[in-house]
Structures are given as C-alpha cells and as structure tokens.
Amino acid sequence: MLKIENLCLHYGSSQILHDISMQANLGKVTCVMGTNGVGKTSLLKAISGTHPRSSGTLEINGKRIGREPAHAIAKRGVGYVPQGRDVFPLLTVRENLETGYACLPPSEHSIPDEIHDLFPVLRDMQHRRGGDLSGGQQQQLAIARALITKPKLLLLDEPTEGIQPNIIQQIGRVITYLRDRGDMAIVLVEQYFDFAFDHADLFVILRRGKVVKSGSKSELSREELLKAVSV
C-alpha cells in the first residue's frame, strides 16, 4: 500500500530526513520508532503531504505520488492523525467527524455505525464541542475523523501521548481490529515502547533522520529493539 524510496526532507536549509526507504502493507502495522527529534513526525508529514519532501519517490497503492497537497493525498486514501490531534475546538463532535466528508462522494456522506461501535463515547457526546472533550476523548475523535475518510493507509502519530491507560487500551484494540480487517495498512509512530511492541508487525528505527534498522517482529527481538530506541 505504501512504498518509499530515498525520501529526503528539509526545513529550510536543514535536512531532517536522509534517504528513507520503507514500505507498509495491508493488514500490517508498521511502527516507526526512535528517540525524540529523529524525524518520525517529519516522515508522516512527508507521506501525508503536510510538508513536501525534497526528493525521493512515494507510491500509494501502486501509484506514484508527486508533490501533491495534503487534501489531494487524503483523497487518494491516506488518513492522518497528527500529533496533538488538531480537532476543531468550536465544532461539535459530529461536525468534526463530518469534515471527513470532503474526501468522499456525496452518496457516502454519513457516519458509519462502525465509528460509534469503536468509539461509543462519540455517540454520547456528538453535540459537545471538540474543545470541551478530554485529551483521551479528543484522540478518539481524531482517529474516528480519519476513519470517516475510509483510508487504505492510516498514519497515527503518537496516539497514546498524554492519554489515560483505559483509553490507551481502547486505542490498542481499535488498531488491532483495523489491522485484522485486512483492508488497511497502518503506520504508527509511537514512543510508548510496550504499546508499540505489542501492536506492531514491522519496525523501522530512525536515528538522526536515517533508517538504522528495520524488520519484522520475528526478525528483531524485544531487547534488540529496546536498545535501538534508547538514548
């Protein structure tokens, strides 16, 4: 579903990512790991079109993607849940979800029952403003809003950050459910090591903007991964 070759990214004159190559497959969770500041969020921004890559190739579902804006890449089937969630604070929960309709034809402008099955709190709070929700509730809303677009590739940036343990467990169950459904590739950026190790199938380790290690859970031991992401 996702194939990246030799991707580079700059912020002004500073190069953040150096020749990143990786892929993400349907029915698998690919976890990008590393210490703070190694370029994990920048990589998701490059994939989603939020920040243009400097060079390299990006393919989604077998189609080469140029330097397209984020909204065009979203319409190609990429759902992005950014770090910090970015819900619209003055819109209601329902209105936040409805912003996902921009990626869909008019005939599909409805909130699937599956969304409320995965996140029951959103049904109960559909008329509450996004800014009035707790951090965990906002995270659920941000993931649900991305799922409204019916993505084939879901990008999750630090979904457990600042979230209470019971919501972390729920998000983990949702990730497992989406993976097992088999029609979506998931790229997860995560600092919480145990959560990442428990839910990922494949790992990509970044250090100073470069891939230093990658492989499946069967190829990389827990100890080897923990050492690779430690300061």
N, CA, C and O of each residue as an XYZ file, in Angstrom:
924
protein
N       0.824     -1.215      0.000
C       0.000      0.000      0.000
C       0.854      1.259      0.000
O       0.497      2.257     -0.626
N       1.998      1.211      0.713
C       2.921      2.349      0.752
C       4.329      1.867      0.445
O       4.806      0.889      1.021
N       4.983      2.564     -0.467
C       6.377      2.265     -0.775
C       7.134      3.576     -0.912
O       6.759      4.447     -1.697
N       8.210      3.704     -0.134
C       9.031      4.916     -0.134
C      10.449      4.530     -0.499
O      10.992      3.545      0.002
N      11.039      5.321     -1.378
C      12.430      5.081     -1.741
C      13.209      6.395     -1.707
O      12.851      7.367     -2.371
N      14.277      6.397     -0.919
C      15.250      7.500     -0.866
C      14.600      8.863     -0.616
O      14.935      9.854     -1.264
N      13.669      8.889      0.330
C      12.966     10.133      0.630
C      13.844     11.037      1.491
O      14.420     10.606      2.490
N      13.929     12.290      1.081
C      14.635     13.314      1.851
C      13.680     14.470      2.131
O      12.774     14.747      1.346
N      13.896     15.138      3.258
C      13.044     16.268      3.625
C      13.893     17.326      4.302
O      14.764     17.022      5.117
N      13.623     18.580      3.948
C      14.328     19.716      4.534
C      13.340     20.672      5.185
O      12.207     20.813      4.725
N      13.771     21.324      6.252
C      13.127     22.518      6.778
C      14.093     23.662      6.522
O      15.079     23.823      7.242
N      13.812     24.452      5.502
C      14.759     25.487      5.113
C      16.046     24.845      4.641
O      16.033     23.995      3.751
N      17.161     25.248      5.235
C      18.462     24.697      4.829
C      18.846     23.457      5.643
O      19.899     22.865      5.406
N      18.007     23.065      6.592
C      18.327     21.922      7.453
C      17.697     20.648      6.904
O      16.485     20.591      6.700
N      18.507     19.641      6.668
C      17.983     18.359      6.201
C      17.593     17.514      7.400
O      18.402     17.276      8.297
N      16.332     17.059      7.408
C      15.783     16.315      8.535
C      15.755     14.813      8.242
O      16.062     14.006      9.118
N      15.390     14.439      7.022
C      15.325     13.028      6.640
C      16.317     12.755      5.525
O      16.452     13.545      4.590
N      17.017     11.618      5.633
C      18.079     11.282      4.693
C      17.794      9.923      4.046
O      17.972      8.883      4.681
N      17.360      9.931      2.805
C      17.234      8.702      2.004
C      16.451      7.603      2.717
O      16.915      6.470      2.843
N      15.260      7.961      3.177
C      14.403      6.994      3.867
C      13.765      6.051      2.850
O      13.160      6.501      1.877
N      13.897      4.760      3.072
C      13.222      3.743      2.257
C      12.489      2.786      3.196
O      13.073      2.271      4.150
N      11.211      2.554      2.917
C      10.404      1.653      3.743
C       9.121      1.336      2.990
O       8.837      1.934      1.953
N       8.354      0.397      3.513
C       7.049      0.109      2.948
C       6.092     -0.303      4.056
O       6.506     -0.683      5.151
N       4.793     -0.218      3.745
C       3.750     -0.641      4.674
C       2.725     -1.430      3.878
O       2.310     -1.013      2.797
N       2.319     -2.568      4.415
C       1.452     -3.490      3.690
C       0.082     -3.590      4.328
O      -0.079     -3.337      5.522
N      -0.911     -3.962      3.522
C      -2.259     -4.166      4.017
C      -2.270     -5.234      5.109
O      -1.562     -6.237      5.018
N      -3.074     -5.009      6.131
C      -3.195     -5.977      7.199
C      -2.009     -6.030      8.133
O      -1.860     -6.987      8.892
N      -1.151     -5.004      8.087
C       0.039     -4.958      8.945
C       0.158     -3.575      9.590
O      -0.251     -2.563      9.021
N       0.730     -3.569     10.794
C       1.077     -2.322     11.471
C       2.589     -2.155     11.397
O       3.342     -2.984     11.908
N       3.021     -1.081     10.761
C       4.440     -0.755     10.660
C       4.726      0.379     11.631
O       4.175      1.472     11.498
N       5.581      0.119     12.601
C       5.863      1.106     13.644
C       7.197      1.792     13.381
O       8.227      1.138     13.222
N       7.159      3.121     13.339
C       8.367      3.932     13.199
C       8.775      4.392     14.595
O       8.010      5.056     15.293
N       9.990      4.028     14.986
C      10.443      4.291     16.355
C      11.773      5.030     16.350
O      12.482      5.074     15.345
N      12.086      5.607     17.500
C      13.332      6.336     17.666
C      13.157      7.368     18.759
O      12.034      7.637     19.184
N      14.241      7.944     19.214
C      14.182      8.957     20.263
C      13.598     10.249     19.713
O      13.389     10.374     18.506
N      13.334     11.208     20.587
C      12.783     12.491     20.168
C      13.723     13.194     19.189
O      14.942     13.186     19.359
N      13.135     13.796     18.172
C      13.911     14.619     17.259
C      14.611     13.889     16.132
O      15.458     14.474     15.458
N      14.273     12.600     15.903
C      14.970     11.852     14.855
C      14.255     11.936     13.508
O      14.772     11.451     12.502
N      13.056     12.554     13.481
C      12.376     12.732     12.198
C      11.123     11.897     12.009
O      10.634     11.786     10.885
N      10.586     11.306     13.070
C       9.425     10.430     12.929
C       8.197     11.219     12.460
O       7.528     10.828     11.504
N       7.911     12.321     13.135
C       6.770     13.150     12.737
C       6.984     13.743     11.351
O       6.042     13.836     10.563
N       8.205     14.142     11.052
C       8.505     14.691      9.726
C       8.232     13.664      8.629
O       7.780     14.018      7.540
N       8.506     12.396      8.917
C       8.239     11.347      7.935
C       6.742     11.243      7.658
O       6.339     11.139      6.499
N       5.919     11.270      8.690
C       4.472     11.218      8.470
C       3.975     12.458      7.734
O       3.066     12.371      6.908
N       4.563     13.597      8.030
C       4.185     14.813      7.306
C       4.528     14.705      5.823
O       3.776     15.172      4.968
N       5.666     14.088      5.527
C       6.055     13.907      4.123
C       5.102     12.955      3.405
O       4.730     13.195      2.257
N       4.706     11.872      4.082
C       3.790     10.908      3.467
C       2.425     11.540      3.238
O       1.805     11.330      2.195
N       1.958     12.312      4.209
C       0.614     12.884      4.134
C       0.537     14.135      3.272
O      -0.556     14.606      2.960
N       1.685     14.675      2.886
C       1.688     15.904      2.099
C       1.603     17.159      2.935
O       1.514     18.258      2.389
N       1.629     17.019      4.251
C       1.578     18.182      5.135
C       2.828     19.035      5.001
O       2.775     20.258      5.131
N       3.959     18.374      4.738
C       5.202     19.081      4.436
C       5.831     18.394      3.224
O       6.049     17.183      3.252
N       6.125     19.143      2.163
C       6.626     18.498      0.931
C       8.010     17.889      1.116
O       8.884     18.482      1.749
N       8.192     16.713      0.561
C       9.518     16.097      0.592
C      10.426     16.808     -0.398
O       9.960     17.402     -1.370
N      11.712     16.743     -0.143
C      12.687     17.399     -1.014
C      13.020     16.547     -2.228
O      13.216     17.069     -3.325
N      13.084     15.226     -2.027
C      13.388     14.305     -3.117
C      12.948     12.915     -2.704
O      12.491     12.701     -1.581
N      13.092     11.972     -3.625
C      12.684     10.601     -3.356
C      11.324     10.296     -3.952
O      10.612     11.199     -4.390
N      10.967      9.024     -3.968
C       9.704      8.606     -4.563
C       8.764      8.054     -3.499
O       9.179      7.460     -2.504
N       7.490      8.275     -3.752
C       6.434      7.833     -2.848
C       5.333      7.205     -3.691
O       4.799      7.835     -4.604
N       5.000      5.960     -3.375
C       3.917      5.264     -4.061
C       2.859      4.846     -3.054
O       3.172      4.319     -1.987
N       1.606      5.088     -3.406
C       0.475      4.671     -2.588
C      -0.435      3.825     -3.452
O      -0.929      4.279     -4.484
N      -0.650      2.606     -3.028
C      -1.494      1.667     -3.777
C      -1.000      1.505     -5.209
O      -1.790      1.405     -6.147
N       0.335      1.480     -5.360
C       0.937      1.243     -6.664
C       1.022      2.449     -7.572
O       1.493      2.334     -8.704
N       0.572      3.618     -7.099
C       0.577      4.824     -7.930
C       1.585      5.830     -7.394
O       1.593      6.154     -6.207
N       2.431      6.316     -8.290
C       3.444      7.291     -7.909
C       2.770      8.614     -7.515
O       1.893      9.110     -8.223
N       3.191      9.168     -6.387
C       2.618     10.406     -5.872
C       3.631     11.528     -6.048
O       4.762     11.437     -5.571
N       3.219     12.581     -6.731
C       4.085     13.741     -6.873
C       4.027     14.604     -5.620
O       3.601     14.145     -4.560
N       4.450     15.834     -5.745
C       4.405     16.749     -4.590
C       3.005     17.349     -4.492
O       2.802     18.539     -4.734
N       2.061     16.513     -4.138
C       0.662     16.916     -4.063
C       0.351     17.483     -2.682
O       0.984     17.098     -1.699
N      -0.625     18.401     -2.596
C      -1.012     18.934     -1.278
C      -1.720     17.872     -0.443
O      -2.153     16.840     -0.955
N      -1.826     18.149      0.847
C      -2.366     17.166      1.778
C      -3.782     16.731      1.423
O      -4.112     15.550      1.539
N      -4.625     17.669      0.990
C      -6.015     17.298      0.699
C      -6.101     16.351     -0.495
O      -6.984     15.495     -0.540
N      -5.195     16.495     -1.460
C      -5.192     15.597     -2.615
C      -4.723     14.198     -2.208
O      -5.259     13.201     -2.692
N      -3.738     14.122     -1.332
C      -3.256     12.826     -0.863
C      -4.311     12.151      0.007
O      -4.456     10.929     -0.030
N      -5.045     12.934      0.787
C      -6.140     12.365      1.586
C      -7.182     11.706      0.687
O      -7.715     10.647      1.017
N      -7.465     12.328     -0.434
C      -8.443     11.757     -1.366
C      -7.923     10.488     -2.032
O      -8.704      9.714     -2.587
N      -6.621     10.270     -1.982
C      -6.046      9.031     -2.515
C      -6.118      7.881     -1.510
O      -5.676      6.767     -1.793
N      -6.681      8.165     -0.335
C      -6.872      7.099      0.636
C      -5.909      7.105      1.801
O      -5.640      6.059      2.393
N      -5.380      8.287      2.140
C      -4.456      8.399      3.267
C      -5.145      9.162      4.398
O      -5.511     10.326      4.237
N      -5.318      8.499      5.541
C      -5.853      9.146      6.722
C      -4.720      9.478      7.681
O      -3.878      8.628      7.970
N      -4.697     10.707      8.173
C      -3.584     11.183      9.003
C      -4.111     11.684     10.340
O      -4.947     12.587     10.383
N      -3.630     11.106     11.417
C      -3.962     11.566     12.770
C      -2.698     12.199     13.337
O      -1.805     11.481     13.787
N      -2.601     13.527     13.326
C      -1.345     14.176     13.714
C      -1.118     14.164     15.207
O      -2.049     13.982     15.992
N       0.117     14.358     15.585
C       0.457     14.532     16.997
C      -0.242     15.795     17.501
O      -0.185     16.838     16.850
N      -0.896     15.704     18.652
C      -1.638     16.855     19.161
C      -3.092     16.858     18.736
O      -3.873     17.685     19.208
N      -3.473     15.935     17.840
C      -4.864     15.642     17.487
C      -5.498     16.651     16.536
O      -6.140     16.249     15.566
N      -5.338     17.961     16.786
C      -5.853     19.001     15.871
C      -7.350     18.881     15.601
O      -7.785     19.037     14.460
N      -8.140     18.607     16.637
C      -9.590     18.666     16.441
C      -9.997     20.132     16.362
O      -9.274     21.010     16.832
N     -11.153     20.392     15.767
C     -11.670     21.766     15.682
C     -12.402     22.065     16.995
O     -13.459     21.489     17.250
N     -11.863     22.948     17.822
C     -12.396     23.104     19.184
C     -13.811     23.679     19.249
O     -14.552     23.379     20.185
N     -14.195     24.500     18.269
C     -15.510     25.139     18.324
C     -16.580     24.353     17.571
O     -17.763     24.685     17.652
N     -16.177     23.317     16.842
C     -17.145     22.457     16.177
C     -17.566     21.336     17.113
O     -16.790     20.906     17.967
N     -18.792     20.865     16.950
C     -19.237     19.735     17.751
C     -18.508     18.467     17.302
O     -17.847     18.437     16.264
N     -18.650     17.433     18.113
C     -18.064     16.142     17.752
C     -18.583     15.698     16.392
O     -17.806     15.271     15.538
N     -19.881     15.797     16.191
C     -20.459     15.377     14.913
C     -19.908     16.214     13.758
O     -19.589     15.677     12.697
N     -19.798     17.525     13.964
C     -19.285     18.399     12.902
C     -17.817     18.090     12.612
O     -17.394     18.143     11.457
N     -17.035     17.768     13.649
C     -15.645     17.354     13.422
C     -15.596     16.115     12.540
O     -14.795     16.045     11.608
N     -16.446     15.140     12.827
C     -16.472     13.920     12.019
C     -16.886     14.232     10.583
O     -16.359     13.646      9.637
N     -17.820     15.147     10.429
C     -18.334     15.459      9.090
C     -17.302     16.155      8.218
O     -17.465     16.187      6.999
N     -16.242     16.717      8.803
C     -15.197     17.315      7.964
C     -14.527     16.255      7.104
O     -13.943     16.575      6.068
N     -14.607     14.984      7.528
C     -14.044     13.902      6.721
C     -14.794     13.667      5.428
O     -14.284     12.997      4.530
N     -16.001     14.207      5.318
C     -16.786     14.032      4.087
C     -16.097     14.645      2.869
O     -16.394     14.273      1.734
N     -15.174     15.589      3.102
C     -14.512     16.268      1.980
C     -13.779     15.290      1.076
O     -13.515     15.598     -0.086
N     -13.447     14.114      1.598
C     -12.722     13.110      0.814
C     -13.651     12.103      0.140
O     -13.186     11.203     -0.560
N     -14.957     12.250      0.345
C     -15.908     11.234     -0.102
C     -16.936     11.806     -1.067
O     -17.235     12.999     -1.015
N     -17.480     10.970     -1.949
C     -18.582     11.422     -2.799
C     -19.827     11.676     -1.956
O     -19.958     11.099     -0.877
N     -20.749     12.530     -2.425
C     -21.944     12.874     -1.640
C     -22.755     11.668     -1.178
O     -23.384     11.708     -0.120
N     -22.742     10.605     -1.961
C     -23.524      9.422     -1.605
C     -23.005      8.727     -0.342
O     -23.704      7.906      0.251
N     -21.780      9.058      0.064
C     -21.176      8.416      1.230
C     -21.071      9.363      2.429
O     -20.314      9.109      3.365
N     -21.836     10.456      2.390
C     -21.783     11.427      3.473
C     -22.675     10.984      4.635
O     -23.773     11.503      4.838
N     -22.172     10.021      5.378
C     -22.862      9.553      6.578
C     -21.815      8.976      7.527
O     -20.734      8.566      7.104
N     -22.148      8.951      8.799
C     -21.235      8.412      9.802
C     -21.569      6.937     10.000
O     -22.647      6.617     10.502
N     -20.674      6.039      9.618
C     -20.966      4.603      9.741
C     -21.184      4.187     11.194
O     -20.581      4.749     12.108
N     -22.046      3.206     11.392
C     -22.267      2.673     12.737
C     -20.964      2.174     13.350
O     -20.783      2.223     14.566
N     -20.059      1.693     12.500
C     -18.793      1.157     12.973
C     -18.014      2.185     13.791
O     -17.339      1.825     14.755
N     -18.102      3.462     13.414
C     -17.387      4.518     14.138
C     -17.851      4.571     15.588
O     -17.032      4.641     16.505
N     -19.160      4.536     15.793
C     -19.690      4.604     17.154
C     -19.518      3.284     17.889
O     -19.477      3.261     19.119
N     -19.416      2.190     17.153
C     -19.115      0.903     17.794
C     -17.690      0.904     18.344
O     -17.430      0.379     19.426
N     -16.775      1.500     17.584
C     -15.374      1.567     18.013
C     -15.173      2.597     19.121
O     -14.372      2.393     20.033
N     -15.910      3.705     19.034
C     -15.749      4.803     19.986
C     -17.125      5.232     20.509
O     -17.644      6.268     20.091
N     -17.714      4.462     21.402
C     -19.069      4.759     21.883
C     -19.216      6.152     22.496
O     -20.289      6.748     22.412
N     -18.159      6.677     23.107
C     -18.249      7.987     23.747
C     -18.600      9.079     22.737
O     -19.194     10.091     23.108
N     -18.245      8.889     21.484
C     -18.521      9.920     20.474
C     -20.005     10.004     20.157
O     -20.498     11.077     19.808
N     -20.716      8.910     20.269
C     -22.170      8.947     20.095
C     -22.808      9.725     21.241
O     -23.713     10.532     21.033
N     -22.324      9.470     22.445
C     -22.897     10.123     23.615
C     -22.601     11.613     23.644
O     -23.368     12.396     24.204
N     -21.477     12.006     23.033
C     -21.040     13.402     23.097
C     -21.101     14.099     21.744
O     -20.396     15.084     21.526
N     -21.928     13.606     20.840
C     -21.899     14.134     19.473
C     -22.260     15.610     19.370
O     -21.900     16.259     18.388
N     -22.961     16.154     20.356
C     -23.339     17.570     20.308
C     -22.435     18.446     21.169
O     -22.653     19.652     21.279
N     -21.424     17.838     21.777
C     -20.482     18.613     22.594
C     -19.365     19.155     21.708
O     -18.972     18.511     20.736
N     -18.861     20.324     22.039
C     -17.788     20.916     21.239
C     -16.479     20.147     21.436
O     -16.188     19.650     22.524
N     -15.702     20.063     20.359
C     -14.446     19.323     20.414
C     -13.496     19.838     21.471
O     -12.783     19.053     22.096
N     -13.472     21.153     21.684
C     -12.568     21.736     22.659
C     -12.935     21.434     24.091
O     -12.128     21.648     24.995
N     -14.162     20.932     24.320
C     -14.615     20.618     25.671
C     -14.320     19.171     26.057
O     -14.575     18.778     27.195
N     -13.793     18.380     25.140
C     -13.504     16.980     25.419
C     -12.174     16.847     26.160
O     -11.315     17.726     26.083
N     -12.023     15.747     26.868
C     -10.731     15.438     27.493
C      -9.725     15.055     26.410
O     -10.090     14.851     25.252
N      -8.461     14.961     26.799
C      -7.429     14.586     25.831
C      -7.693     13.227     25.210
O      -7.532     13.050     24.002
N      -8.099     12.262     26.035
C      -8.389     10.931     25.509
C      -9.575     10.920     24.571
O      -9.569     10.215     23.562
N     -10.598     11.701     24.899
C     -11.767     11.795     24.023
C     -11.419     12.483     22.708
O     -11.909     12.093     21.648
N     -10.573     13.508     22.779
C     -10.134     14.169     21.544
C      -9.336     13.227     20.665
O      -9.450     13.272     19.440
N      -8.515     12.360     21.288
C      -7.742     11.401     20.499
C      -8.666     10.425     19.788
O      -8.448     10.099     18.621
N      -9.688      9.960     20.480
C     -10.664      9.079     19.849
C     -11.356      9.784     18.687
O     -11.577      9.188     17.633
N     -11.694     11.053     18.886
C     -12.345     11.831     17.832
C     -11.419     11.994     16.626
O     -11.860     11.882     15.482
N     -10.145     12.254     16.882
C      -9.200     12.448     15.773
C      -9.044     11.169     14.947
O      -8.989     11.223     13.719
N      -8.974     10.023     15.623
C      -8.862      8.754     14.897
C     -10.143      8.481     14.131
O     -10.099      8.076     12.969
N     -11.295      8.701     14.776
C     -12.580      8.471     14.112
C     -12.735      9.365     12.886
O     -13.231      8.921     11.851
N     -12.310     10.629     13.002
C     -12.409     11.561     11.871
C     -11.582     11.057     10.686
O     -12.006     11.169      9.536
N     -10.402     10.501     10.972
C      -9.592      9.934      9.886
C     -10.277      8.719      9.275
O     -10.212      8.519      8.062
N     -10.931      7.908     10.096
C     -11.594      6.704      9.582
C     -12.815      7.036      8.742
O     -13.201      6.251      7.876
N     -13.430      8.195      8.987
C     -14.572      8.625      8.172
C     -14.189      8.681      6.694
O     -15.023      8.420      5.827
N     -12.933      9.019      6.406
C     -12.484      9.167      5.017
C     -12.261      7.822      4.319
O     -11.923      7.782      3.136
N     -12.452      6.721      5.055
C     -12.280      5.357      4.531
C     -10.879      5.150      3.950
O     -10.731      4.794      2.781
N      -9.857      5.375      4.775
C      -8.484      5.291      4.259
C      -8.037      3.862      3.996
O      -8.503      2.914      4.627
N      -7.127      3.737      3.052
C      -6.410      2.482      2.828
C      -5.067      2.496      3.559
O      -4.479      1.447      3.822
N      -4.597      3.693      3.878
C      -3.358      3.882      4.630
C      -3.667      4.834      5.779
O      -4.096      5.965      5.551
N      -3.452      4.385      7.008
C      -3.732      5.199      8.195
C      -2.421      5.532      8.887
O      -1.645      4.639      9.227
N      -2.176      6.819      9.095
C      -0.963      7.307      9.749
C      -1.334      7.803     11.137
O      -2.169      8.695     11.284
N      -0.713      7.224     12.147
C      -1.002      7.582     13.541
C       0.268      8.112     14.192
O       1.260      7.392     14.301
N       0.239      9.372     14.626
C       1.416      9.985     15.240
C       1.194     10.118     16.743
O       0.427     10.970     17.192
N       1.876      9.265     17.522
C       1.845      9.284     18.982
C       0.411      9.229     19.536
O       0.021     10.115     20.296
N      -0.370      8.218     19.176
C      -1.768      8.190     19.624
C      -1.941      7.984     21.126
O      -3.032      8.219     21.645
N      -0.893      7.551     21.848
C      -1.025      7.328     23.291
C      -0.509      8.502     24.121
O      -0.577      8.460     25.349
N       0.001      9.538     23.479
C       0.649     10.635     24.200
C      -0.351     11.363     25.099
O      -1.362     11.881     24.625
N      -0.059     11.397     26.393
C      -0.887     12.128     27.333
C      -2.269     11.543     27.555
O      -3.181     12.254     27.976
N      -2.437     10.251     27.277
C      -3.758      9.619     27.342
C      -3.810      8.683     28.556
O      -2.822      8.031     28.894
N      -4.969      8.630     29.196
C      -5.135      7.765     30.361
C      -5.112      6.297     29.933
O      -5.481      5.975     28.804
N      -4.677      5.398     30.838
C      -4.454      3.988     30.482
C      -5.649      3.277     29.856
O      -5.468      2.487     28.930
N      -6.870      3.538     30.339
C      -8.017      2.821     29.765
C      -8.270      3.218     28.321
O      -8.713      2.397     27.518
N      -7.993      4.475     27.985
C      -8.164      4.915     26.587
C      -7.037      4.350     25.726
O      -7.261      4.013     24.564
N      -5.826      4.243     26.282
C      -4.724      3.613     25.550
C      -5.101      2.188     25.172
O      -4.864      1.758     24.043
N      -5.689      1.456     26.115
C      -6.104      0.085     25.838
C      -7.155      0.033     24.735
O      -7.118     -0.843     23.871
N      -8.096      0.985     24.771
C      -9.136      1.012     23.743
C      -8.538      1.306     22.368
O      -8.901      0.673     21.377
N      -7.617      2.274     22.316
C      -6.971      2.594     21.043
C      -6.201      1.388     20.528
O      -6.187      1.123     19.326
N      -5.566      0.662     21.429
C      -4.867     -0.560     21.022
C      -5.818     -1.578     20.414
O      -5.489     -2.215     19.414
N      -6.992     -1.735     21.009
C      -7.985     -2.676     20.467
C      -8.467     -2.229     19.089
O      -8.691     -3.055     18.204
N      -8.625     -0.922     18.915
C      -9.053     -0.402     17.607
C      -7.988     -0.673     16.555
O      -8.314     -1.097     15.447
N      -6.726     -0.436     16.881
C      -5.635     -0.697     15.930
C      -5.610     -2.170     15.547
O      -5.465     -2.505     14.371
N      -5.750     -3.044     16.523
C      -5.764     -4.485     16.244
C      -6.940     -4.859     15.351
O      -6.795     -5.653     14.421
N      -8.097     -4.286     15.636
C      -9.290     -4.559     14.824
C      -9.085     -4.112     13.370
O      -9.398     -4.853     12.438
N      -8.564     -2.909     13.187
C      -8.360     -2.387     11.837
C      -7.318     -3.206     11.078
O      -7.470     -3.463      9.884
N      -6.265     -3.611     11.776
C      -5.249     -4.451     11.132
C      -5.849     -5.784     10.704
O      -5.664     -6.227      9.571
N      -6.567     -6.416     11.622
C      -7.105     -7.745     11.340
C      -8.183     -7.718     10.259
O      -8.456     -8.739      9.627
N      -8.788     -6.565     10.049
C      -9.774     -6.447      8.964
C      -9.122     -6.682      7.608
O      -9.768     -7.155      6.673
N      -7.836     -6.348      7.507
C      -7.048     -6.723      6.341
C      -7.118     -5.812      5.135
O      -6.500     -6.099      4.110
N      -7.864     -4.709      5.235
C      -8.011     -3.825      4.075
C      -7.333     -2.472      4.273
O      -7.616     -1.513      3.556
N      -6.442     -2.409      5.245
C      -5.800     -1.141      5.581
C      -4.360     -1.399      6.016
O      -4.076     -2.375      6.711
N      -3.460     -0.517      5.600
C      -2.092     -0.511      6.120
C      -1.997      0.593      7.163
O      -2.533      1.683      6.966
N      -1.321      0.317      8.264
C      -1.209      1.282      9.353
C       0.261      1.588      9.601
O       1.078      0.682      9.764
N       0.587      2.876      9.627
C       1.924      3.319     10.024
C       1.774      4.049     11.350
O       1.071      5.054     11.449
N       2.444      3.528     12.359
C       2.315      4.017     13.727
C       3.638      4.614     14.185
O       4.669      3.941     14.161
N       3.611      5.876     14.602
C       4.751      6.486     15.290
C       4.423      6.465     16.763
O       3.387      6.985     17.177
N       5.300      5.866     17.566
C       4.958      5.661     18.972
C       6.209      5.634     19.846
O       7.186      4.948     19.543
N       6.155      6.407     20.952
C       7.251      6.438     21.916
C       7.056      5.423     23.037
O       8.025      4.978     23.653
N       5.798      5.057     23.301
C       5.481      4.116     24.378
C       5.881      2.728     23.890
O       5.166      2.105     23.105
N       7.036      2.249     24.365
C       7.650      1.053     23.780
C       6.750     -0.168     23.886
O       6.566     -0.873     22.893
N       6.186     -0.439     25.049
C       5.380     -1.641     25.227
C       4.178     -1.641     24.287
O       3.839     -2.675     23.710
N       3.532     -0.482     24.132
C       2.395     -0.371     23.224
C       2.836     -0.655     21.789
O       2.177     -1.396     21.061
N       3.951     -0.059     21.398
C       4.460     -0.261     20.040
C       4.800     -1.722     19.786
O       4.423     -2.283     18.758
N       5.509     -2.331     20.721
C       5.936     -3.716     20.524
C       4.740     -4.660     20.490
O       4.725     -5.618     19.716
N       3.748     -4.397     21.318
C       2.582     -5.275     21.376
C       1.745     -5.221     20.102
O       1.152     -6.227     19.713
N       1.687     -4.061     19.446
C       0.734     -3.884     18.347
C       1.353     -3.875     16.956
O       0.630     -3.971     15.964
N       2.672     -3.763     16.861
C       3.307     -3.663     15.541
C       3.699     -5.039     15.005
O       3.994     -5.964     15.762
N       3.691     -5.142     13.679
C       4.177     -6.333     12.982
C       5.568     -6.102     12.417
O       6.383     -7.022     12.348
N       5.831     -4.866     12.013
C       7.100     -4.487     11.396
C       7.616     -3.228     12.080
O       6.838     -2.412     12.576
N       8.930     -3.081     12.102
C       9.544     -1.942     12.773
C      10.532     -1.241     11.843
O      11.266     -1.877     11.087
N      10.526      0.094     11.925
C      11.512      0.920     11.238
C      12.110      1.842     12.297
O      11.393      2.641     12.900
N      13.413      1.735     12.527
C      14.084      2.518     13.565
C      14.857      3.655     12.901
O      15.680      3.433     12.013
N      14.571      4.886     13.354
C      15.263      6.058     12.832
C      16.275      6.569     13.858
O      16.059      6.509     15.069
N      17.377      7.069     13.326
C      18.364      7.761     14.145
C      18.972      8.869     13.299
O      19.540      8.615     12.236
N      18.848     10.084     13.775
C      19.356     11.260     13.051
C      18.834     11.323     11.624
O      19.569     11.643     10.690
N      17.561     11.013     11.473
C      16.910     11.144     10.173
C      17.207     10.037      9.185
O      16.893     10.159      8.001
N      17.815      8.947      9.664
C      18.147      7.830      8.783
C      17.583      6.530      9.355
O      17.439      6.385     10.569
N      17.266      5.588      8.467
C      16.855      4.260      8.906
C      18.106      3.481      9.298
O      18.996      3.263      8.476
N      18.165      3.066     10.556
C      19.330      2.317     11.025
C      19.008      0.842     11.243
O      19.916      0.020     11.371
N      17.735      0.507     11.285
C      17.344     -0.888     11.491
C      15.897     -1.041     11.080
O      15.086     -0.143     11.308
N      15.564     -2.169     10.478
C      14.177     -2.452     10.133
C      13.989     -3.960     10.043
O      14.934     -4.711      9.802
N      12.752     -4.379     10.240
C      12.462     -5.800     10.150
C      11.163     -6.142     10.848
O      10.520     -5.276     11.442
N      10.782     -7.396     10.776
C       9.554     -7.864     11.402
C       9.810     -8.228     12.859
O      10.954     -8.295     13.309
N       8.731     -8.458     13.578
C       8.852     -8.840     14.987
C       9.592    -10.171     15.138
O      10.267    -10.403     16.141
N       9.463    -11.032     14.143
C      10.174    -12.312     14.205
C      11.669    -12.154     13.938
O      12.467    -13.017     14.303
N      12.043    -11.035     13.292
C      13.447    -10.798     12.953
C      14.174     -9.965     13.995
O      15.398    -10.034     14.108
N      13.417     -9.169     14.764
C      14.025     -8.262     15.737
C      13.492     -8.597     17.124
O      12.280     -8.584     17.341
N      14.369     -8.891     18.048
C      13.944     -9.224     19.403
C      13.556     -7.964     20.160
O      13.934     -6.853     19.788
N      12.794     -8.158     21.228
C      12.403     -7.046     22.079
C      13.640     -6.315     22.615
O      13.677     -5.084     22.627
N      14.635     -7.060     23.052
C      15.847     -6.458     23.610
C      16.602     -5.661     22.553
O      17.134     -4.588     22.835
N      16.643     -6.195     21.340
C      17.345     -5.502     20.264
C      16.646     -4.192     19.911
O      17.301     -3.177     19.672
N      15.319     -4.219     19.881
C      14.564     -3.007     19.580
C      14.706     -1.985     20.698
O      14.900     -0.797     20.442
N      14.611     -2.449     21.927
C      14.711     -1.529     23.062
C      16.066     -0.840     23.076
O      16.156      0.353     23.366
N      17.109     -1.579     22.769
C      18.437     -0.981     22.708
C      18.539      0.028     21.576
O      19.199      1.058     21.716
N      17.887     -0.263     20.455
C      17.987      0.616     19.284
C      17.279      1.945     19.500
O      17.661      2.951     18.902
N      16.252      1.966     20.348
C      15.492      3.209     20.540
C      15.861      3.916     21.839
O      15.277      4.947     22.173
N      16.825      3.370     22.572
C      17.250      4.015     23.822
C      18.280      5.093     23.534
O      19.035      5.014     22.565
N      18.295      6.090     24.386
C      19.252      7.186     24.201
C      20.672      6.699     24.494
O      21.624      7.473     24.394
